[in-house]
Amino acid sequence: MDHVNLTRKYGGAVHKTDINQSEIMKSSPYYPEKFTGELYDKGARFSRPLYIFMTHLDFNTQVNELKVPAYFFCGLYDYVTPAKQVEEYYRILKAPHKEIVWFAESAHRMDIEEPEKFQNKIIEIAEKHTR
C-alpha cells in the first residue's frame, strides 16, 4: 500500500470519515461546469512542474526568510503535512508576520472539515492585509 492510500486509510487527509468530498463539490454553485475531470486534469498538468520543483527544495535552508506575511493552516490530524514539520519550519522562518492557524477537528482538508472557520480566517487575513 503506498503512502497516499495509507494516509487516506488512517484519516490523515480527511479526519472526519463521514465527509463525502464529491457530495460537497456537488453542492457548489459552480458544479458541474467547474468541477470536472477535465478541470482536474488541467490542474494536475499545470501544477506538476511546481510539485517537482518543491520536492527538491529544502525550505529550512533555501527559504528561511520571506518578505511577505506567512500563514500556516494546520489540521491537528494532518499526516500529509505533519504539524511537527510545520512548527520546526515556523521557528526558523523570518517574516514580517507569521502565524499558525490550528484546526482542531481537521486533517489536511480543513477547508471541508471546518469550512466556516477556514473561510472566516481567509477573510480576516485578506482584510488585515488590504487596509
PyMOL CGO cylinders between C-alpha atoms (Angstrom):
from pymol import cmd
from pymol.cgo import CYLINDER

trace = [
    CYLINDER, 0.00, 0.00, 0.00, 1.50, 3.38, -0.98, 0.3, 1, 1, 1, 1, 1, 1,
    CYLINDER, 1.50, 3.38, -0.98, 1.71, 6.46, 1.26, 0.3, 1, 1, 1, 1, 1, 1,
    CYLINDER, 1.71, 6.46, 1.26, -1.33, 8.12, -0.34, 0.3, 1, 1, 1, 1, 1, 1,
    CYLINDER, -1.33, 8.12, -0.34, -3.57, 5.15, 0.39, 0.3, 1, 1, 1, 1, 1, 1,
    CYLINDER, -3.57, 5.15, 0.39, -2.17, 4.81, 3.92, 0.3, 1, 1, 1, 1, 1, 1,
    CYLINDER, -2.17, 4.81, 3.92, -2.82, 8.50, 4.56, 0.3, 1, 1, 1, 1, 1, 1,
    CYLINDER, -2.82, 8.50, 4.56, -6.42, 8.08, 3.43, 0.3, 1, 1, 1, 1, 1, 1,
    CYLINDER, -6.42, 8.08, 3.43, -6.90, 4.85, 5.36, 0.3, 1, 1, 1, 1, 1, 1,
    CYLINDER, -6.90, 4.85, 5.36, -5.80, 6.38, 8.65, 0.3, 1, 1, 1, 1, 1, 1,
    CYLINDER, -5.80, 6.38, 8.65, -7.56, 9.72, 8.25, 0.3, 1, 1, 1, 1, 1, 1,
    CYLINDER, -7.56, 9.72, 8.25, -4.53, 11.90, 7.57, 0.3, 1, 1, 1, 1, 1, 1,
    CYLINDER, -4.53, 11.90, 7.57, -6.13, 13.69, 4.65, 0.3, 1, 1, 1, 1, 1, 1,
    CYLINDER, -6.13, 13.69, 4.65, -9.71, 13.89, 5.95, 0.3, 1, 1, 1, 1, 1, 1,
    CYLINDER, -9.71, 13.89, 5.95, -10.18, 13.25, 9.67, 0.3, 1, 1, 1, 1, 1, 1,
    CYLINDER, -10.18, 13.25, 9.67, -13.97, 13.07, 9.69, 0.3, 1, 1, 1, 1, 1, 1,
    CYLINDER, -13.97, 13.07, 9.69, -14.53, 9.89, 7.72, 0.3, 1, 1, 1, 1, 1, 1,
    CYLINDER, -14.53, 9.89, 7.72, -18.22, 10.62, 7.21, 0.3, 1, 1, 1, 1, 1, 1,
    CYLINDER, -18.22, 10.62, 7.21, -17.41, 13.57, 4.91, 0.3, 1, 1, 1, 1, 1, 1,
    CYLINDER, -17.41, 13.57, 4.91, -18.04, 12.81, 1.26, 0.3, 1, 1, 1, 1, 1, 1,
    CYLINDER, -18.04, 12.81, 1.26, -15.91, 15.18, -0.82, 0.3, 1, 1, 1, 1, 1, 1,
    CYLINDER, -15.91, 15.18, -0.82, -17.82, 14.52, -4.02, 0.3, 1, 1, 1, 1, 1, 1,
    CYLINDER, -17.82, 14.52, -4.02, -21.10, 15.43, -2.30, 0.3, 1, 1, 1, 1, 1, 1,
    CYLINDER, -21.10, 15.43, -2.30, -19.57, 18.68, -1.08, 0.3, 1, 1, 1, 1, 1, 1,
    CYLINDER, -19.57, 18.68, -1.08, -18.40, 19.50, -4.59, 0.3, 1, 1, 1, 1, 1, 1,
    CYLINDER, -18.40, 19.50, -4.59, -21.84, 18.71, -5.99, 0.3, 1, 1, 1, 1, 1, 1,
    CYLINDER, -21.84, 18.71, -5.99, -23.41, 21.21, -3.59, 0.3, 1, 1, 1, 1, 1, 1,
    CYLINDER, -23.41, 21.21, -3.59, -21.25, 24.00, -5.00, 0.3, 1, 1, 1, 1, 1, 1,
    CYLINDER, -21.25, 24.00, -5.00, -22.98, 26.64, -7.14, 0.3, 1, 1, 1, 1, 1, 1,
    CYLINDER, -22.98, 26.64, -7.14, -20.16, 26.02, -9.65, 0.3, 1, 1, 1, 1, 1, 1,
    CYLINDER, -20.16, 26.02, -9.65, -20.97, 22.35, -10.09, 0.3, 1, 1, 1, 1, 1, 1,
    CYLINDER, -20.97, 22.35, -10.09, -20.96, 20.77, -12.65, 0.3, 1, 1, 1, 1, 1, 1,
    CYLINDER, -20.96, 20.77, -12.65, -19.37, 23.30, -15.02, 0.3, 1, 1, 1, 1, 1, 1,
    CYLINDER, -19.37, 23.30, -15.02, -16.32, 23.86, -12.77, 0.3, 1, 1, 1, 1, 1, 1,
    CYLINDER, -16.32, 23.86, -12.77, -15.77, 20.52, -11.04, 0.3, 1, 1, 1, 1, 1, 1,
    CYLINDER, -15.77, 20.52, -11.04, -14.99, 18.32, -13.99, 0.3, 1, 1, 1, 1, 1, 1,
    CYLINDER, -14.99, 18.32, -13.99, -12.42, 15.65, -14.76, 0.3, 1, 1, 1, 1, 1, 1,
    CYLINDER, -12.42, 15.65, -14.76, -11.04, 17.95, -17.42, 0.3, 1, 1, 1, 1, 1, 1,
    CYLINDER, -11.04, 17.95, -17.42, -10.50, 20.69, -14.85, 0.3, 1, 1, 1, 1, 1, 1,
    CYLINDER, -10.50, 20.69, -14.85, -8.63, 18.31, -12.54, 0.3, 1, 1, 1, 1, 1, 1,
    CYLINDER, -8.63, 18.31, -12.54, -6.51, 17.03, -15.43, 0.3, 1, 1, 1, 1, 1, 1,
    CYLINDER, -6.51, 17.03, -15.43, -5.60, 20.58, -16.44, 0.3, 1, 1, 1, 1, 1, 1,
    CYLINDER, -5.60, 20.58, -16.44, -4.82, 21.48, -12.84, 0.3, 1, 1, 1, 1, 1, 1,
    CYLINDER, -4.82, 21.48, -12.84, -2.64, 18.43, -12.37, 0.3, 1, 1, 1, 1, 1, 1,
    CYLINDER, -2.64, 18.43, -12.37, -0.71, 19.13, -15.59, 0.3, 1, 1, 1, 1, 1, 1,
    CYLINDER, -0.71, 19.13, -15.59, -0.30, 22.79, -14.64, 0.3, 1, 1, 1, 1, 1, 1,
    CYLINDER, -0.30, 22.79, -14.64, 0.89, 22.12, -11.09, 0.3, 1, 1, 1, 1, 1, 1,
    CYLINDER, 0.89, 22.12, -11.09, 3.15, 19.14, -11.81, 0.3, 1, 1, 1, 1, 1, 1,
    CYLINDER, 3.15, 19.14, -11.81, 6.30, 21.24, -12.54, 0.3, 1, 1, 1, 1, 1, 1,
    CYLINDER, 6.30, 21.24, -12.54, 5.74, 23.20, -9.32, 0.3, 1, 1, 1, 1, 1, 1,
    CYLINDER, 5.74, 23.20, -9.32, 5.34, 19.96, -7.36, 0.3, 1, 1, 1, 1, 1, 1,
    CYLINDER, 5.34, 19.96, -7.36, 8.59, 18.58, -8.82, 0.3, 1, 1, 1, 1, 1, 1,
    CYLINDER, 8.59, 18.58, -8.82, 10.40, 21.83, -8.03, 0.3, 1, 1, 1, 1, 1, 1,
    CYLINDER, 10.40, 21.83, -8.03, 9.13, 21.88, -4.45, 0.3, 1, 1, 1, 1, 1, 1,
    CYLINDER, 9.13, 21.88, -4.45, 10.12, 18.28, -3.75, 0.3, 1, 1, 1, 1, 1, 1,
    CYLINDER, 10.12, 18.28, -3.75, 13.74, 19.28, -4.37, 0.3, 1, 1, 1, 1, 1, 1,
    CYLINDER, 13.74, 19.28, -4.37, 13.56, 22.38, -2.20, 0.3, 1, 1, 1, 1, 1, 1,
    CYLINDER, 13.56, 22.38, -2.20, 14.87, 22.44, 1.37, 0.3, 1, 1, 1, 1, 1, 1,
    CYLINDER, 14.87, 22.44, 1.37, 12.69, 25.10, 2.95, 0.3, 1, 1, 1, 1, 1, 1,
    CYLINDER, 12.69, 25.10, 2.95, 14.76, 25.17, 6.15, 0.3, 1, 1, 1, 1, 1, 1,
    CYLINDER, 14.76, 25.17, 6.15, 17.89, 26.31, 4.32, 0.3, 1, 1, 1, 1, 1, 1,
    CYLINDER, 17.89, 26.31, 4.32, 16.70, 27.70, 0.98, 0.3, 1, 1, 1, 1, 1, 1,
    CYLINDER, 16.70, 27.70, 0.98, 13.52, 29.52, 2.04, 0.3, 1, 1, 1, 1, 1, 1,
    CYLINDER, 13.52, 29.52, 2.04, 14.22, 30.62, 5.59, 0.3, 1, 1, 1, 1, 1, 1,
    CYLINDER, 14.22, 30.62, 5.59, 13.16, 34.23, 5.04, 0.3, 1, 1, 1, 1, 1, 1,
    CYLINDER, 13.16, 34.23, 5.04, 10.12, 35.80, 3.37, 0.3, 1, 1, 1, 1, 1, 1,
    CYLINDER, 10.12, 35.80, 3.37, 9.35, 39.44, 2.70, 0.3, 1, 1, 1, 1, 1, 1,
    CYLINDER, 9.35, 39.44, 2.70, 5.59, 38.82, 2.94, 0.3, 1, 1, 1, 1, 1, 1,
    CYLINDER, 5.59, 38.82, 2.94, 3.37, 37.61, 5.79, 0.3, 1, 1, 1, 1, 1, 1,
    CYLINDER, 3.37, 37.61, 5.79, 3.22, 33.82, 6.19, 0.3, 1, 1, 1, 1, 1, 1,
    CYLINDER, 3.22, 33.82, 6.19, 0.20, 31.87, 7.42, 0.3, 1, 1, 1, 1, 1, 1,
    CYLINDER, 0.20, 31.87, 7.42, 0.19, 28.15, 8.03, 0.3, 1, 1, 1, 1, 1, 1,
    CYLINDER, 0.19, 28.15, 8.03, -3.19, 26.43, 8.18, 0.3, 1, 1, 1, 1, 1, 1,
    CYLINDER, -3.19, 26.43, 8.18, -2.69, 23.19, 10.08, 0.3, 1, 1, 1, 1, 1, 1,
    CYLINDER, -2.69, 23.19, 10.08, -5.10, 20.40, 10.80, 0.3, 1, 1, 1, 1, 1, 1,
    CYLINDER, -5.10, 20.40, 10.80, -4.34, 18.67, 14.07, 0.3, 1, 1, 1, 1, 1, 1,
    CYLINDER, -4.34, 18.67, 14.07, -4.78, 15.26, 12.39, 0.3, 1, 1, 1, 1, 1, 1,
    CYLINDER, -4.78, 15.26, 12.39, -2.89, 16.12, 9.18, 0.3, 1, 1, 1, 1, 1, 1,
    CYLINDER, -2.89, 16.12, 9.18, -0.45, 13.39, 8.12, 0.3, 1, 1, 1, 1, 1, 1,
    CYLINDER, -0.45, 13.39, 8.12, 0.11, 14.90, 4.67, 0.3, 1, 1, 1, 1, 1, 1,
    CYLINDER, 0.11, 14.90, 4.67, 1.79, 17.97, 6.19, 0.3, 1, 1, 1, 1, 1, 1,
    CYLINDER, 1.79, 17.97, 6.19, 2.62, 16.93, 9.76, 0.3, 1, 1, 1, 1, 1, 1,
    CYLINDER, 2.62, 16.93, 9.76, 2.39, 19.64, 12.43, 0.3, 1, 1, 1, 1, 1, 1,
    CYLINDER, 2.39, 19.64, 12.43, 5.85, 18.88, 13.80, 0.3, 1, 1, 1, 1, 1, 1,
    CYLINDER, 5.85, 18.88, 13.80, 7.47, 19.78, 10.47, 0.3, 1, 1, 1, 1, 1, 1,
    CYLINDER, 7.47, 19.78, 10.47, 5.38, 22.94, 10.14, 0.3, 1, 1, 1, 1, 1, 1,
    CYLINDER, 5.38, 22.94, 10.14, 6.31, 24.00, 13.67, 0.3, 1, 1, 1, 1, 1, 1,
    CYLINDER, 6.31, 24.00, 13.67, 10.03, 23.37, 13.03, 0.3, 1, 1, 1, 1, 1, 1,
    CYLINDER, 10.03, 23.37, 13.03, 9.91, 25.48, 9.88, 0.3, 1, 1, 1, 1, 1, 1,
    CYLINDER, 9.91, 25.48, 9.88, 7.86, 28.17, 11.61, 0.3, 1, 1, 1, 1, 1, 1,
    CYLINDER, 7.86, 28.17, 11.61, 10.56, 28.52, 14.30, 0.3, 1, 1, 1, 1, 1, 1,
    CYLINDER, 10.56, 28.52, 14.30, 13.35, 29.24, 11.79, 0.3, 1, 1, 1, 1, 1, 1,
    CYLINDER, 13.35, 29.24, 11.79, 11.32, 31.32, 9.33, 0.3, 1, 1, 1, 1, 1, 1,
    CYLINDER, 11.32, 31.32, 9.33, 11.84, 35.06, 9.33, 0.3, 1, 1, 1, 1, 1, 1,
    CYLINDER, 11.84, 35.06, 9.33, 8.85, 37.03, 8.01, 0.3, 1, 1, 1, 1, 1, 1,
    CYLINDER, 8.85, 37.03, 8.01, 7.21, 40.40, 8.71, 0.3, 1, 1, 1, 1, 1, 1,
    CYLINDER, 7.21, 40.40, 8.71, 4.33, 38.43, 10.26, 0.3, 1, 1, 1, 1, 1, 1,
    CYLINDER, 4.33, 38.43, 10.26, 3.89, 34.71, 10.73, 0.3, 1, 1, 1, 1, 1, 1,
    CYLINDER, 3.89, 34.71, 10.73, 1.09, 32.73, 12.26, 0.3, 1, 1, 1, 1, 1, 1,
    CYLINDER, 1.09, 32.73, 12.26, -0.02, 29.13, 12.61, 0.3, 1, 1, 1, 1, 1, 1,
    CYLINDER, -0.02, 29.13, 12.61, -3.78, 28.69, 12.46, 0.3, 1, 1, 1, 1, 1, 1,
    CYLINDER, -3.78, 28.69, 12.46, -4.80, 25.41, 14.10, 0.3, 1, 1, 1, 1, 1, 1,
    CYLINDER, -4.80, 25.41, 14.10, -7.86, 23.40, 13.06, 0.3, 1, 1, 1, 1, 1, 1,
    CYLINDER, -7.86, 23.40, 13.06, -8.57, 21.03, 15.93, 0.3, 1, 1, 1, 1, 1, 1,
    CYLINDER, -8.57, 21.03, 15.93, -11.19, 18.96, 14.08, 0.3, 1, 1, 1, 1, 1, 1,
    CYLINDER, -11.19, 18.96, 14.08, -9.35, 18.55, 10.77, 0.3, 1, 1, 1, 1, 1, 1,
    CYLINDER, -9.35, 18.55, 10.77, -6.66, 16.68, 8.93, 0.3, 1, 1, 1, 1, 1, 1,
    CYLINDER, -6.66, 16.68, 8.93, -5.26, 18.04, 5.64, 0.3, 1, 1, 1, 1, 1, 1,
    CYLINDER, -5.26, 18.04, 5.64, -8.61, 19.26, 4.27, 0.3, 1, 1, 1, 1, 1, 1,
    CYLINDER, -8.61, 19.26, 4.27, -9.63, 21.83, 6.86, 0.3, 1, 1, 1, 1, 1, 1,
    CYLINDER, -9.63, 21.83, 6.86, -11.44, 23.66, 4.07, 0.3, 1, 1, 1, 1, 1, 1,
    CYLINDER, -11.44, 23.66, 4.07, -14.08, 20.92, 4.01, 0.3, 1, 1, 1, 1, 1, 1,
    CYLINDER, -14.08, 20.92, 4.01, -13.87, 19.74, 7.62, 0.3, 1, 1, 1, 1, 1, 1,
    CYLINDER, -13.87, 19.74, 7.62, -14.11, 23.16, 9.25, 0.3, 1, 1, 1, 1, 1, 1,
    CYLINDER, -14.11, 23.16, 9.25, -15.32, 25.33, 6.36, 0.3, 1, 1, 1, 1, 1, 1,
    CYLINDER, -15.32, 25.33, 6.36, -16.73, 28.19, 8.42, 0.3, 1, 1, 1, 1, 1, 1,
    CYLINDER, -16.73, 28.19, 8.42, -13.53, 28.68, 10.44, 0.3, 1, 1, 1, 1, 1, 1,
    CYLINDER, -13.53, 28.68, 10.44, -11.45, 28.30, 7.27, 0.3, 1, 1, 1, 1, 1, 1,
    CYLINDER, -11.45, 28.30, 7.27, -13.45, 30.88, 5.34, 0.3, 1, 1, 1, 1, 1, 1,
    CYLINDER, -13.45, 30.88, 5.34, -13.59, 33.33, 8.26, 0.3, 1, 1, 1, 1, 1, 1,
    CYLINDER, -13.59, 33.33, 8.26, -9.83, 33.15, 8.72, 0.3, 1, 1, 1, 1, 1, 1,
    CYLINDER, -9.83, 33.15, 8.72, -9.20, 33.72, 4.98, 0.3, 1, 1, 1, 1, 1, 1,
    CYLINDER, -9.20, 33.72, 4.98, -11.47, 36.80, 5.08, 0.3, 1, 1, 1, 1, 1, 1,
    CYLINDER, -11.47, 36.80, 5.08, -9.81, 38.08, 8.27, 0.3, 1, 1, 1, 1, 1, 1,
    CYLINDER, -9.81, 38.08, 8.27, -6.33, 37.74, 6.73, 0.3, 1, 1, 1, 1, 1, 1,
    CYLINDER, -6.33, 37.74, 6.73, -7.40, 39.38, 3.46, 0.3, 1, 1, 1, 1, 1, 1,
    CYLINDER, -7.40, 39.38, 3.46, -8.98, 42.31, 5.32, 0.3, 1, 1, 1, 1, 1, 1,
    CYLINDER, -8.98, 42.31, 5.32, -5.91, 42.71, 7.53, 0.3, 1, 1, 1, 1, 1, 1,
    CYLINDER, -5.91, 42.71, 7.53, -3.56, 42.96, 4.57, 0.3, 1, 1, 1, 1, 1, 1,
    CYLINDER, -3.56, 42.96, 4.57, -5.70, 45.07, 2.23, 0.3, 1, 1, 1, 1, 1, 1,
    CYLINDER, -5.70, 45.07, 2.23, -6.32, 48.01, 4.53, 0.3, 1, 1, 1, 1, 1, 1,
]
cmd.load_cgo(trace, "trace")
